[in-house]
Amino acid sequence: MDPLSTRPTVRPLVALVAVLVGLIVVACSSGGASPSVVAPSPSVGASAAIASTSPAKSATAPASASPSATPTKLTVGLGYIPNVQFAQFYLADQAGYYRDAGLDVTFQNGNDPELITLAAAGQVDVAIADGTSVIPAVSHGIPVRYLATIYAKFPNVVFAKASSGIKTAADLKGKTIGTPGKYGSGWIMLQALLSSAGLTPADTKISLYPDYGQLVGVEQDKVDAATGFSNNEPIQLARTGVPPVVLTVDDIVPLQGNGLIAGTKTLETKKDAIAAFIAATLRAMDDITADPQKGLDAAITVVPEIANDKDAQMAVLQATIDGWHDSLTATQGLGAIDRDGWAKSIDFIAGLPGGLVPNPVTVDGIVDASLLPVR
């Protein structure tokens, strides 16, 4: 179903959302990356773009529901189109984790602003949304809460050919950078990355790729570097035999990546069910971390064409798994919320030009970690 066809009609919310969407239109999948259609030819270089992962502590499995109990229906908004990046949701569904938790889950795909809007109005019960979108949303009065982290590492990156000589953010000065537009998580990330070297976008040449063709721009040397996603463009570039260099923002500004959100009204009526959904999803993430093949197989069941190039899709999945893990998840388990990181992210985005955060927001006003399973 097209998410637009279920857009809520509550006028006060629509007025707020109209402002929100104008400010934070996100041109990517809310699952953390744009569609990953990777080049078919294998390359050893692809492995260089993927960091090794280590299993986190397993989430406590949700208690099984009584066989006679009526399952709680949950509509879950995932990003853009079905693909391997959502393997944990597919596995949790196919393995019966949701069913055993007393849930009847339906997936619905859409982009980030739409899903935030639908979650706020209760049109979807749970959704994936980027932290850099949730902060402006809450500042504009959109009633959602961020409940669990999916991408512990911020997935947006700047990538270039290793032969470009670009090694640090400082090397971007005077360079031409391709990006879909001056908005969204990629643009926020680029500003953070440049600011670490005392630069702004004005110190570079920005080339817009509204059709998301910045990878081709890098391949054809039309731009020196481009914004993208850790589990997409660098992998595609590497698979053509061209080693990539990837600049990340995590050690500069801890921007908060994609996670699970819900509307505040929904939390009042379905809090236990959503907590069970989170625990079941994290359990599947632990399973896939331990055995990525389980995730690939689950994704193929939903999107059979993924099987046409299993090596490429496994490379995307491995990079996705790496994005789930960081030093915090190593000690607190997958899904852990970095409150200090949220505070720094709020401060940074509030200080950007353009009025993304017109009203003060706090970590407590955005994050609710009470639904995470006990570790």
N, C-alpha and C positions, 0 to 999 in steps of 0.2 A: 504494500500500500504506500502511495506517495504521502510522506509526512505532511505535506502542505494541505492535503485534503482533510486532515484532522486538526488543522490549526485552531486553537481555542478562540472563542468569540467573546470572552470576557473583556469588556472595553478598557477598563483601567490597565489590565495586563497587556493588552495589545498596544496601548499607547506607550507603555514602558518598553515593550519589545521592539517597537518601531525605532525608538532611539537606540536601543542596544544593538540591533542588527546593523544599523547605519554605522556604528562605531567599531563593532568587533566582528564583521563578516569574516569568517574563517574559510579559506579556500582549500581546506584539506579535510581528509577523513578525520572524524573525531576519535577514531581508534588509534591515532598516533602517527599515521602516515598517509600519503596519497596512495591510490591504487598501485599495488606492486606487480606490474607486468614486466618481469625482468627479461633481459636478453637471453636467448636460448643457448648461446655457446658458453660452455663452462670455462672457468678460469681459476687458477690457483690463487690469483689475487683477491678473489672474493673473500677468502678466509681472513685476509688481513683486515677487512672492514668489520669483522665480527669478533668481539671480545669473548673470552671464555666465560662460562657461567658456573656458579656453584649453587647447589640446592639450598634453599632457605628452609627454615623450620616449617614443618607441615602445619597447615591450619587445622584447628580442631574441626572434625567433620560435624555437620549439623545432625541433630538427633532425627532418627527416622520417624516419619509421621505415622499415625495409626492407619492401618489399611482401610478402615471404614471412614476415615476423615475425608471431607471434601477438599481437594487441593485448592490452594490460593492461587488465583490467576495473576500473573505478572507480565506486563508488556515491557520489554527491554529494548531500549534504543541503542543500536550499534551504529558505527560510523559508515557513511558513504555506501559501499557495496559489500556484499559478503566476500570475504577473502581470508587467507591463511592467518592474518594478523588477529583474527577473532577465534583462533583455535580453542582457547580455553573455554569459551562459552559453548562451542559446539561439542567439545568433549564432555563437559559437565552435563549437557543435555543428553547426549547419546549414552553415557555411562550410567545414567539414572541418578546422578547426584541431586539434581533439582527435584526429580520425582520423589526420591527418598526423603527429601526435606519438606515434602508436602506442598510442592509448587507445581504449577502448570504454566510453563514459560513460553511466551511467544516473542520472537525477535522481529524488530522493525528497524530498517536502515534509514539514515538521514544524515544531514550535515550538522555541524556543531551548534550554530545558532538556533536551528530548528529544534534540535533535541533539548537544548536548555529551555526553550519556550514551552515545548510540549511537557517536559518534566515539571516545570513550574505550575502549569495548569492541570497536572494530573492526567494528561492524555497519554503519557507513558509513565510507568511506575519507577523505572530505573533507567539511567542512560549513561553513556560515556561522554565526558566533556573535558576539554582542556582547561587546566588551572588558569591560564592566562585569559580565558574567556569567562570563567566563573567569577573572577574578581570584578571585572567591570559589570557583569550581570547583577551581582549582589549590590554593588554600588548604585546601580540604577533601580534598585528595589525589586529585582526579580527574586522570588522566594524559593531558592534552591539551596541545598547543602551538599558539600563534597564529603563522601563517606569512606572511600577506600582508594588507595593509589594503585593504578595499573602500571603506568610508566614511571618508575622511580628515577630513571635518567630522562632528562628532557629530550624528546626525540628530534626536535628541530636542530639542524646543523647547517654549517656552511661547508661545502665541499669543492674541491678543485682537483685538477690533475697534479700528481706529485711532481711532474716536470715543470709546473708553473712557477716553482720557487716559493710558493706561499706555504709558510709553516706556522705562522702565528697571526693573531688578529692585527698586529702592527703592519704586517705585510699586505694588508688589504688597502692601505692608503694609496689613492690614485688608481686603484684597479676597478674594472667593470664587473659589477655583481648582478647576476640575474636573479629575479624573484617574481612570483606571481603578481604581487601588488604591495602597496604600502599599508598593510593592515594585517591583522591576525597574528598568530603565534610565531610565524616565521619572521615577520617584520619586527616584533618585539625582541625576539632572540637576536636578530642582526644588530639592533641598537645596543643591546647589552654587550654583545661581543665587541663591537666597535668601541664602546665606551671604556672597555677595559684597557684599550690602548690610547685613550685620550682622543678618540676619533668620533665622528658622527657620520651619518649617511652622506652629508655634504662633502666629506673628504673622499668620497668614492664616486663612481659613475654608476647609477642604478639603471638597469635595463629591465623593463617589465615584460613578463611572459604570462599574460592573463589566461592562456590556454595550458599553462603548466609545462611548457616545453623547455624549461631552463636546462635540463639535462642535455638536450641536443645542443643547446647553446654552448655548454662546456665542451662537449665532444667535438664540436666544429670550431672551437676557439673563437666563437663570437663574443664570449664573456670569459673573464679570467676565473671566476668562481660563481657559485650560486647557492641559494638557500635550498634546503631539501630535508630529507628525513634519514636518520641513521639506518633505518631498515628498508631503504628504497634506493634512492639515486646512487649513493656510493657503491652499493652492491651491483647495480646495473653497470656502472662505469667499470668496475673491476672485472666483471664478466666479459667485457669486450677486450680484455687484455691490457687495460690502462690502469695502472695503480692509482688509487685516489688518496688525497690527503683530506682529513676531516677535522674541522674545528668545532668543538663543543663548548657549551656555555656553562656547564654544571659547576665548574670550579670558579666561575666569575660571579654569576648571580644565580642562586638556586631557584630558577623558574620552575613552577610546578606543572608537571605533565598531566596526561590524560588519566582520569579516574572515574569512579562511579558516583553519580549524583542522583538525588531525588528531590521532589518538591516537598516543601515543609508540610503541606496538607496531607500528602501521601504518607509521610512519615508518621503522622498522627494516627493513621488507620491501618498501616501495613508495616509497621516497624519490625515486628518479629519476622515476617515473611522476607523482608528485604535483608535483614541480618542473616537469615538462612541462605538467601541467594548469594550474598557476599562470601559466606563461608564455603559454599559449594563451588563457587567460581575460583576462589583461592586454592581450594583442594585440587582442582583441575590444573591450575597453574603450576602447583608443586609437581603434579604427575608429569606434565609436559617438560618441566625443567629436568626431571630425572630421565625422561625418555621422550625426546622430541618427536620421535616417529608416531607416538600416540596422537600428538597434536596434528601432524600432517595428515594422518589417516582420517581424523575427525573432520578436518577441513575439506578433504577430498570428498567425503560423504555429502557435504553440503554444496560444494563447488567442484563437480567432477572434472572440469577442465584443468584444475590445478595439477592433475596427474600427467598432463602433457609435458611438463618439465619439472619433475620432482626435485631435481638437484637445485634448480633455481629457487623453487618455493621453500625448500628446506633452508637455503641460505637466508631467505627473508625471515623465516620462522626463528632461526638461530639468533639473528640480530634482534628480533622482537623479544625473545627470551632474555637476552642480555639487557635490554631496556627495562625489564621488570625488576632487575636486581641492582642494589647499591650497598653501601656500607650499613645503612640503616636496616634494610631488609635482611641483611646477613645476621643481625642480632635480634630483630623484632619480627621477622617473618614477612612474607609478601603481603602487600596491602598496607603496610605501615605508613603513617602520615607524618611528614616532617614539619612540625609546627614552626620551628625556627626558620626553615626554608620558606614556609608560607609567609611569615612575617616579612622576610627580606624581599620576597617576590611582590607582596603588596606595596611595600615602600618604593620599589623600583618602578612598577607600573604606574603608581600614583604620580610619580615624578616625570613621566613622559609627557611630551606635548600632545595636544589633541583632546584633553579632557576625558580620557578613558575612565577615570575614577573621580567623578565630580563630588561624591559624598563619601565621607570616611567609612572605611570598613576595617574589621578586625578579624583575626584568625578565628575567634569564637563565633563570629557572625557568618563564617563561611564553612568551617570544618566541623563535622560531628564524627568523632572516632569511636563513639559508643557502640556502633554496630559491628565493629571488627571482632572476630573471634578471639577468645582467650588463647594465648600461646603457651 
